[in-house]
């Protein structure tokens, strides 16, 4: 019998008349490419004001939570006891050296966050794999295959919820070194934590790499040089101290005591106060060295992460040449590098892991459909297909059969597509699709062809009215409306009555009226006439900054502000949730969605808010969410809830399908 989380026990108490129970996936179970976990029972919502909501048709999918991530976006890899452990933006994966995927782990299994930047083996004192995520350090027991909580961090440490940039296990000195807004040094015996930031002498608080030479700690910042921490004293090194290049990304120490530095301009060595620079003019012609590994026999391996194709180099300092010079096979930059016990290099890119031997690379790749873990928009087409906007392209899938192949549109592969980062998606009655692209031009997909509108660049929202006109909103330019033929129809800004020029949300209601949410209140456009409904000082709204709008089946407008949600029937407002009064004062609304049964789902930067019948419950990664930053939210025609994360291009979060 699978155990139930407290949240679902509460739901069961309220809805004992429901026919099925939904179980939670055990926290220590390995996750396959798709995972099943708990799904949510239906909670009571206010009765609609008019027509009864239609029950969604059944998809036939198994009820539960199903994760979609891209675990090929590798950020660091290690080799331990013949197993590859990879920290990816889509969770942690484990492989044998022959390329067989052993397991794929996400927060549904116990990770603190799906997006991982760093990974290290450490005995604390038992063998553990430590994973640095965007929400602290997750601890994995390789012997049991489960996630634990036995890292001796102080209870009040901010590291428990901070972005971890880098980890280094200094087993010889019984220390764990943690790069996160400076360097933290954790004594693995006493649990004492010492922190070094710019206040203690670092020239930059970001940490791109860490190594140890004797008892001295060395850190690279990626910018503003490197630093040595010896007996608690910080000594910074930049060009003024002789460091040839302050853009230092990676570090490694050789058996002879030489410190090696991977930098923007090549390789640098340091020993006995002497710097040697192997720059782009040397025979190796290395640059943008982001990963270094040195074998026990002193063999030096370097990997590059340029704008173009990455290189893997077995570097010989005597002649400054690459005895092995391997170009990345999929034309990617190389983020990470490790050596197997036999000295075979394994590197990671945004497309997977690769084992290089005898001049050939063997790819280790998960069969993931999701193009990127940064999901910013979700929308259902009139034919029921789900369209997904990521920062790496637009994807289309059948929500009733998500295991079938997805269609992907990428700017570099598609003529007249205006961008890759799909910020917002809307449809007209003829199934033409309109897109607002971040760092790209607005576009339309119609009858298999793309059209770009360069004058609408990097807008944030789009909606289509009953006349087929596309309404685009921007965070500083207000609203631009295009006719179905692409010509400009009209514009709205503070100059002609819009309450604010920062527009994050636009929706068309059942009567054809267009509602515009701004940072200074709400406006309505009816018969092309603009009217301010709620201004910056209107007491009806919990907050003047409107982030999301939706329309329920009765025609009521749902207004999502930074700190709460109200329902508006055109005459009066009804408060659905005030974050401050309900105990969610630290959360900020990012998005919302309404189901066919009028149940409201609220995305925040701290998790997913769902109604429980007596109030609201905040679900987080502890409940199985992939991330606590919800960037996209949508309910499809089958009643399944789709949760996208990481659209800020920082948090990373993949996509979750909650099947009722």
ABEGO torsion letter per residue (X at the ends): XBBBBAAAAAAAAABAABABBBBBBBAABBBBABBBBBBBBBBBBBBBABBBBBBBBBAGBBBEBBBBBBAABBABBBBBGGBBBBBBAAEBBBBBAAGBBABBBBAAAGBABABBABBBBBBOABBBBBBBBABEBBBBBAAAGBBBAABBBBAABAAAABBBABBBBBAAAGBBBBBBGEBBBBBAAAGBBBBBBAAAGBABABBABBBBBEABBBBBAGBGEBBBBBGGBBBBBBAAAGBABABBABBBBBAAGBBBBBBAAEBBBBBGGBBBBBBAABAAGBBGBABBBBBAAGBBBBBBBBABBBBBBBBBAAAGBBABBBBBAAGBBBABBBBBAAGBBBBBBAAEBBBBBGGBBBBBBBBBABABABBABBBBBAAGBBBBBBAAEBBBBBAABAABBBBBBBAAABBGBABABBABBBBBAAGBBBBBBBGBBBBBBBGGBBBBBAABBGBABBBBBAAGBBBBBBAAAEBBBBBAAGBBABBBBAAAGBABABBABBBBBAAGBBBBBBAAEBBBBBGGBBBBABBAABAABABABBABBBBBAAGBBBBBBAAEBBBBAGABBBBABBAAAAGAAABBBABBBBBAAGBBBBBBAAEBBBBAGAEBBBBBAAAGBABABBABBBBBAAGBBBBBBGAAGAAEAEBBBBBX
